[in-house]
Every structure is written in C-alpha cells, then in structure tokens.
Amino acid sequence: MLHQKLSVCLELIQCLLQPAVEKEPHHPHKEIFSVG
C-alpha cells in the first residue's frame, strides 16, 4: 500500500517537473535535483 502511494507520487512529480524543465531549462528545481 505505502509503496504504491510512493510510486504514484513520483509519477505526479515527474509529470509536474518535465513541462517545467522543458519551458525553463534553468529552473531552480532542476539545479537542486542535479546537485542532490
């Protein structure tokens, strides 16, 4: 149950980040993920 919820959250995060990264190559979140 918990693992399923985490996988769904990851999919939602990816869906939210992908368009943001495409529109803004220098997005702050992208820098944070690349560093971390």
N, C-alpha and C positions, 0 to 999 in steps of 0.2 A: 504493500500500500504506500509506504513512505517513498520507496524507490520510484514508484510510478509517478507520484506527485513531483518529485525532483526532476524526472525526465521531462515532464510537461512544462515545468518552469523553465528548464534550459531551452526547450524549443521556443517558448514565448520570448525569452531573452534574445535568442538568435534572430527571431523574426523582427524584433524591435531594433536590434543593432545593425543588421545588414543594410536596410534602407538608409539609416543614419550615416553609416560609413560610406555608402555609395554617394550620397549627396554631399557629405563633408569629409573629405579624405583626412583632414587634420582634426578630427573630432577628439575632444578631451578623453572620452571613454576609450577610444582606440589606443591612445597613448598609455592609459592606465593598464589595459589588458596586455599590451606589448611588454611593458615593464614588468608586470606581475606574472 
